[in-house]
Amino acid sequence: MAWVRLKEVLNYGGFFGGDTISVVAEPYEGGDEFDMTIDEHVFVNLKDRYKIFNGFILDVERDGERVTAARLLAAPERKQLKDAVDATTESERAWAYRVFAYRCSEEGLWVRGEPEIVGEGCYRCLLCGHEFKNG
């Protein structure tokens, strides 16, 4: 799977309707933008495709041009993440997070789940690797 940053949400529903979302994305680590269409049913932790917005970070699995799985990892605002993530799905319950999300000040994103513990009161962001202290 590969992490991507959504640069622009083009439309919800596709050309003939349907349960898709079309976006312009780029690799999380940077690189060339590309178009991508995602069927709503391939999201493993999403309430509704209409809750996907610019700036979201997704973990996507692709088979050629087709997206076969997608997970929402982070969003610019906590409320956006909270509104979009379906915490009742099997894939989300499996993680058994103690907290819903944490703020990565380096990336300016709310990241789903818990950061990695690296020491007493010290943590590492799962997205960017930035280390930070609690409080």
Beta strands, then each sheet from edge to edge (+ up, - down):
strand 1: 2-12
strand 2: 20-27
strand 3: 34-39
strand 4: 57-63
strand 5: 66-75
strand 6: 101-104
strand 7: 109-112
strand 8: 116-119
strand 9: 122-124
strand 10: 131-133
sheet 1: 3+ 2- 1+ 4- 5+ 7- 6+
sheet 2: 8+ 9- 10+
end
